[in-house]
Amino acid sequence: MYVETGAGKHVPTTIFVDLEPTVIDEVRNAVYHQLFYPEQLIYRKNDAANNFAKGHYNVSKEIVYLFLDRIRKLADNCTALQ
């Protein structure tokens, strides 16, 4: 699914979420970085360091509300969402 911008460009309705910034930085610095809205690239500066419990119970709780808000905004902009 794509969204047409005011300039006539089509960008994918994608949200990238990661607890570590290096992965999102790879997307931002990639050849096709202009395809994605910067506000849909969500990350935090502290990662879980391959520790499931830390990521699940501590770090991810900080980012989940921002992620859900971005999904809500994307869904609100859709017509005939199924």
Secondary structure, DSSP 8 states (H G I E B T S, - for coil): -EEE-TTS-EEE---EEESSHHHHHHHHTSTTGGGS-GGGEEE-SS--TT-HHHIIIIIHHHHHHHHHHHHHHHHHT-SS--
